[in-house]
Amino acid sequence: MTMPRTAVRPTIVVSFVLAVIIAPFIAWQGAQGGEQASVSALAPLGIVVVGDSITARYNDTPGDLRQGWWSIVGRRFGAHVTTYAQSGSGYLRSGHGPAGPCSGDRLIDRDAAFTGPPPSMLIIEAGRNDWSFCRRGRYVEAPDIMIDRAVNRYLDVLQTFLPSSTRIIVMGPPWGPLDQIDGLRITMIIKDAATRHGLQFIDTRGTLTTARVLDGVHPNRAGSVAIADRVIRSID
């Protein structure tokens, strides 16, 4: 049946208007974490993130209050992200395992991060817990030299096992408003170690302000976005 001309024209107009309205929405969804590109130009072999609770406690759900900084970064570049993270852990300190604090592992113990198929990029998010180390299940304040040795040893291991094609990025620990003296102390130790190894260092100071943390330590949505933005601007 042939439609009357008066019916055809409104249909065309409506279709055009819908296309104009929907197109930006589809583009926005892609930017916010909809369908990712099949191959990332920046990280075609994916991104590995090794970290602590600032990575471990968060998810890969776009727009969620608990979406991780690493998820935002991965989706920005259309890259698959694999995380090896444990709350309470660090370069030096063992994390929270099945038996509680100090029963978990350290970054260096997660060998799957550096012995598996090499990624395009490996990002280290750690250091917040390294003001202390574990002794008989308790936290003991760590001297600078102990932290320095742990950081340098881990970076040595990464450069031994990973090919030069893997871009290793060392983040300064995202540090909230608590314990600022320890924050500066540990950030400088990690920065110096990264510099000695010729690795890129991303200073995250200022990302976790009082308004961007849940408990003085862990980021809220705004905090995760701030960390992600700092990383994106540093590696883009």
Secondary structure, 3 states (H helix, E strand, C coil): CCCCHHHHHHHHHHHHHHHHHHHHHHHHHHHHCCCCCCCCCCCCCCEEEEECHHHHCCECCCCCCCECHHHHHHHHCCCCEEEEECCCCCCCCCCCECCECCCCCCHHHCCHHHHCCCCCEEEEECCCCCCEEEECCEEEECCHHHHHHHHHHHHHHHHHHCCCCCEEEEECCCCCCCCHHHHHHHHHHHHHHHHHCCCEEECCCCCCCHHHECCCCCECHHHHHHHHHHHHHHHC
